[in-house]
């Protein structure tokens, strides 16, 4: 049996290998992106449907493993809102919302820490371990990684232990990535009063990307990206474009805070921030290593 037959290729028609040629084309397309990103830092906010669907969970872990293998310094920040909501319901803990945001009481905060800092965080670490990644699970409280201040809404409404990022101690992340550990960070910060604060994961990812001077910030979500008024995907935008889209009402509702987090990161030196569709299998690799990408990329005017 010759080598062609071992590979399942007809000796008479050795070029009839469409799948193999497609694979080679994809690898060649990816090469310049791999070369440009090796040694760079990418912060990935992991959340939404990508955290609940088993196929998407496995593809996400494999994507992170590949990034790590080629020398990309990856930091994962995760959400967990649906898991918190489910657990609160199971415990019979009622919650109040103000302007669409959940008030976090001391009792609710205990549940948030248990679900985000233990259940969700450790499950992601375990997921990455299964594909050969060495990762370390953290909350923003560990080592004082994330200093938080209380979030106060317009009008002075008090949200309890809901916080905003005041500062990020990059030394903890630097120590981990020197040995190629992947930090997996739950969005919980610590205040000057020692209290824990529940922080939006997009805010945390943006702040960490800014502090690390990351090359890219990837925000996984449950939409295709930023859409125009006809429902078409807008693939590449500048801050001035975003401003216009907000003013004319194209960007509104739940997309607004996510876009503002992306803009803040870009303003603070992150090269690009992308809102990408976490419902797409291998979304991270498609965004990083293909010409078309997945989602909406926002880059600085420079």
C-alpha positions as CSV (number, residue, x, y, z in Angstrom):
1,X,0.0,0.0,0.0
2,X,1.5,3.3,-1.0
3,X,1.4,6.6,0.9
4,X,-1.4,8.0,-1.1
5,X,-3.6,5.0,-0.4
6,X,-2.8,5.2,3.3
7,X,-4.2,8.8,3.3
8,X,-7.3,7.8,1.4
9,X,-6.2,9.6,-1.8
10,X,-6.6,8.0,-5.2
11,X,-3.2,7.4,-6.8
12,X,-4.8,8.2,-10.2
13,X,-6.2,11.6,-9.0
14,X,-3.9,12.8,-6.2
15,X,-5.3,16.4,-6.4
16,X,-8.9,15.3,-5.6
17,X,-8.4,16.3,-1.9
18,X,-10.8,19.2,-1.5
19,X,-10.9,18.9,2.3
20,X,-7.2,18.9,2.6
21,X,-6.7,21.8,0.2
22,X,-9.4,23.8,2.2
23,X,-7.5,23.0,5.4
24,X,-4.2,24.2,3.8
25,X,-5.9,27.4,2.6
26,X,-7.2,28.2,6.1
27,X,-3.8,27.6,7.7
28,X,-2.2,29.9,5.1
29,X,-4.8,32.5,5.8
30,X,-4.2,32.2,9.5
31,X,-0.4,32.4,9.3
32,X,0.0,36.2,9.2
33,X,-2.4,36.6,12.1
34,X,-0.6,34.0,14.2
35,X,2.7,35.8,13.5
36,X,1.4,39.2,14.4
37,X,-0.4,38.0,17.6
38,X,2.3,35.8,19.1
39,X,3.5,37.3,22.3
40,X,0.6,39.7,22.5
41,X,-2.1,39.9,25.2
42,X,-5.7,39.3,24.4
43,X,-8.5,39.6,27.0
44,X,-11.6,37.5,26.4
45,X,-14.9,38.2,28.2
46,X,-16.7,34.8,28.2
47,X,-20.4,34.8,28.8
48,X,-23.9,34.2,27.4
49,X,-24.9,31.1,25.4
50,X,-21.3,30.1,24.9
51,X,-21.2,29.2,28.6
52,X,-24.2,27.0,28.6
53,X,-24.1,25.0,25.4
54,X,-21.8,21.9,25.6
55,X,-20.5,22.1,22.1
56,X,-19.7,25.8,22.4
57,X,-18.0,25.3,25.7
58,X,-15.7,22.7,24.2
59,X,-14.9,24.8,21.2
60,X,-14.2,27.8,23.4
61,X,-11.8,25.8,25.5
62,X,-10.0,24.5,22.4
63,X,-9.8,28.0,21.0
64,X,-8.1,29.2,24.2
65,X,-5.7,26.2,24.2
66,X,-4.6,27.0,20.6
67,X,-4.0,30.6,21.5
68,X,-1.9,29.6,24.5
69,X,0.0,27.1,22.4
70,X,1.2,29.7,19.8
71,X,2.3,32.1,22.5
72,X,-0.7,34.5,22.9
73,X,-1.1,35.7,26.5
74,X,-4.8,35.1,27.2
75,X,-6.8,36.4,30.1
76,X,-10.4,35.1,30.5
77,X,-13.0,37.2,32.4
78,X,-16.3,35.5,32.8
79,X,-19.9,36.4,33.6
80,X,-22.6,34.3,35.2
81,X,-25.8,36.3,35.5
82,X,-28.2,33.5,34.5
83,X,-26.5,31.1,37.0
84,X,-26.9,33.7,39.8
85,X,-30.5,34.3,38.9
86,X,-31.3,30.6,38.9
87,X,-29.6,30.1,42.3
88,X,-31.4,33.0,43.9
89,X,-34.7,31.6,42.7
90,X,-33.9,28.2,44.1
91,X,-33.1,29.8,47.5
92,X,-36.3,31.9,47.4
93,X,-34.3,35.1,47.5
94,X,-36.2,38.0,45.9
95,X,-34.3,40.7,44.2
96,X,-35.1,44.3,43.3
97,X,-34.0,45.9,40.0
98,X,-33.4,49.6,39.5
99,X,-33.0,50.9,35.9
100,X,-32.6,47.3,34.8
101,X,-29.9,46.5,37.3
102,X,-30.2,44.0,40.1
103,X,-29.7,45.5,43.6
104,X,-27.1,43.4,45.4
105,X,-27.8,43.1,49.1
106,X,-25.4,41.4,51.5
107,X,-27.5,38.2,51.2
108,X,-27.4,38.4,47.4
109,X,-23.7,39.0,47.4
110,X,-23.1,35.8,49.3
111,X,-24.8,33.9,46.5
112,X,-22.9,35.9,43.8
113,X,-19.6,35.0,45.4
114,X,-20.5,31.3,45.7
115,X,-21.8,31.1,42.1
116,X,-19.2,33.2,40.3
117,X,-16.2,32.6,42.5
118,X,-16.7,28.9,43.1
119,X,-19.1,27.2,40.8
120,X,-18.7,29.0,37.5
121,X,-15.0,30.0,37.9
122,X,-13.9,26.5,38.8
123,X,-15.9,24.9,36.0
124,X,-14.1,27.0,33.5
125,X,-10.7,26.1,35.0
126,X,-11.7,22.5,34.8
127,X,-12.9,22.9,31.1
128,X,-9.5,24.4,30.2
129,X,-7.6,21.7,32.0
130,X,-9.4,19.1,29.9
131,X,-7.7,20.5,26.8
132,X,-4.3,20.8,28.4
133,X,-4.3,24.4,29.6
134,X,-2.8,25.4,32.9
135,X,-5.2,28.0,34.3
136,X,-5.7,29.7,37.7
137,X,-9.1,30.7,38.9
138,X,-9.4,34.1,40.6
139,X,-11.8,36.7,41.8
140,X,-10.9,40.3,41.9
141,X,-10.6,40.0,45.7
142,X,-7.6,37.7,45.4
143,X,-4.5,39.6,46.2
144,X,-6.4,42.9,45.8
145,X,-6.6,42.3,42.0
146,X,-9.6,44.6,41.5
147,X,-10.3,47.6,43.7
148,X,-13.9,48.6,43.5
149,X,-16.1,51.5,44.4
150,X,-19.9,51.5,44.8
151,X,-21.9,52.2,41.6
152,X,-24.3,55.0,41.9
153,X,-27.0,55.5,39.3
154,X,-28.2,58.7,37.9
155,X,-30.4,60.3,40.5
156,X,-28.4,58.8,43.3
157,X,-30.1,55.4,43.5
158,X,-28.2,52.9,45.7
159,X,-27.6,49.5,44.2
160,X,-26.0,48.0,47.3
161,X,-22.9,46.0,46.6
162,X,-22.8,46.6,42.9
163,X,-19.5,48.2,42.0
164,X,-17.3,49.7,39.4
165,X,-13.6,49.2,38.8
166,X,-11.4,51.7,40.5
167,X,-8.1,50.0,39.7
168,X,-6.5,46.8,38.6
169,X,-3.3,45.4,40.0
170,X,-1.6,44.0,36.9
171,X,1.3,42.4,38.9
172,X,-0.8,39.4,39.8
173,X,-1.7,38.7,36.2
174,X,1.9,39.3,35.1
175,X,3.2,36.8,37.6
176,X,0.8,34.1,36.3
177,X,1.4,34.7,32.6
178,X,5.2,34.6,33.0
179,X,4.7,30.9,33.6
180,X,2.0,30.7,30.9
181,X,-0.8,30.2,33.3
182,X,-4.1,31.5,32.0
183,X,-5.9,33.7,34.6
184,X,-9.6,33.0,34.7
185,X,-11.2,36.0,36.6
186,X,-14.6,36.3,38.2
187,X,-15.9,39.9,38.2
188,X,-15.9,40.5,42.0
189,X,-14.0,43.4,43.4
190,X,-13.1,44.5,46.9
191,X,-13.8,48.0,48.3
192,X,-11.8,50.2,50.6
193,X,-14.2,49.1,53.3
194,X,-13.3,45.4,52.7
195,X,-16.7,44.6,51.3
196,X,-17.2,42.6,48.2
197,X,-18.7,44.2,45.1
198,X,-20.4,42.5,42.1
199,X,-19.2,44.2,38.9
200,X,-20.4,43.8,35.4
201,X,-18.0,41.4,33.6
202,X,-17.7,43.6,30.5
203,X,-16.5,46.5,32.7
204,X,-13.9,44.2,34.3
205,X,-12.7,42.9,31.0
206,X,-12.4,46.4,29.6
207,X,-10.5,47.6,32.7
208,X,-8.1,44.6,32.6
209,X,-7.5,45.0,28.9
210,X,-6.7,48.7,29.4
211,X,-4.3,48.0,32.3
212,X,-2.4,45.3,30.4
213,X,-2.2,47.4,27.2
214,X,-3.8,44.4,25.5
215,X,-3.7,44.0,21.7
216,X,-7.4,43.0,21.6
217,X,-10.5,42.8,23.8
218,X,-13.1,40.2,22.7
219,X,-16.6,40.5,24.2
220,X,-18.6,37.3,23.5
221,X,-22.3,38.0,23.4
222,X,-25.5,36.5,22.2
223,X,-25.9,38.7,19.1
224,X,-24.1,38.7,15.8
225,X,-22.5,42.0,16.7
226,X,-23.5,45.6,16.2
227,X,-26.3,45.7,13.7
228,X,-27.6,48.5,11.5
229,X,-31.3,49.5,11.4
230,X,-32.0,46.9,8.7
231,X,-30.4,44.1,10.8
232,X,-27.2,43.9,8.8
233,X,-23.9,43.4,10.6
234,X,-21.5,46.4,10.9
235,X,-18.1,44.8,10.7
236,X,-15.6,47.6,11.3
237,X,-16.2,50.9,13.2
238,X,-14.4,53.9,14.5
239,X,-15.3,55.8,17.7
240,X,-16.9,58.5,15.6
241,X,-19.1,55.9,13.9
242,X,-20.2,54.6,17.2
243,X,-21.1,58.1,18.4
244,X,-23.3,58.6,15.3
245,X,-25.0,55.2,15.8
246,X,-25.8,56.0,19.4
247,X,-27.2,59.4,18.5
248,X,-29.5,58.1,15.8
249,X,-30.8,55.3,17.9
250,X,-29.2,52.4,16.0
251,X,-27.3,51.3,19.2
252,X,-29.6,51.2,22.1
253,X,-30.7,49.1,25.1
254,X,-28.5,46.2,26.3
255,X,-25.9,46.8,23.6
256,X,-25.1,50.3,24.8
257,X,-23.1,49.4,28.0
258,X,-21.2,46.7,26.1
259,X,-20.2,49.2,23.3
260,X,-19.2,51.7,25.9
261,X,-16.9,49.2,27.5
262,X,-15.4,48.5,24.1
263,X,-14.9,52.2,23.5
264,X,-13.3,52.8,26.9
265,X,-10.8,50.1,26.2
266,X,-9.9,51.5,22.8
267,X,-9.6,55.0,24.3
268,X,-7.2,53.6,26.8
269,X,-4.8,52.0,24.3
270,X,-6.2,48.6,23.4
271,X,-5.7,48.2,19.7
272,X,-9.1,46.8,18.9
273,X,-12.3,45.7,20.8
274,X,-14.7,43.3,19.2
275,X,-18.3,42.4,20.0
276,X,-18.6,38.9,18.6
277,X,-21.2,36.2,18.4
278,X,-20.5,33.6,21.1
279,X,-23.3,31.4,19.6
280,X,-21.0,30.6,16.7
281,X,-18.7,27.6,17.2
282,X,-15.0,28.5,17.2
283,X,-16.0,32.2,17.2
284,X,-12.7,33.3,18.9
285,X,-10.5,31.6,16.3
286,X,-12.6,32.8,13.4
287,X,-12.3,36.4,14.7
288,X,-8.6,36.2,15.3
289,X,-7.3,34.2,12.4
290,X,-9.5,34.7,9.4
291,X,-9.9,37.7,7.0
292,X,-13.6,38.0,7.6
293,X,-13.8,37.6,11.4
294,X,-17.0,37.3,13.4
295,X,-18.7,40.3,14.9
296,X,-18.1,44.0,15.0
297,X,-14.6,45.3,15.5
298,X,-14.0,48.8,17.0
299,X,-10.6,50.4,16.6
300,X,-9.1,53.7,17.5
301,X,-9.1,56.6,15.1
302,X,-5.3,56.3,15.0
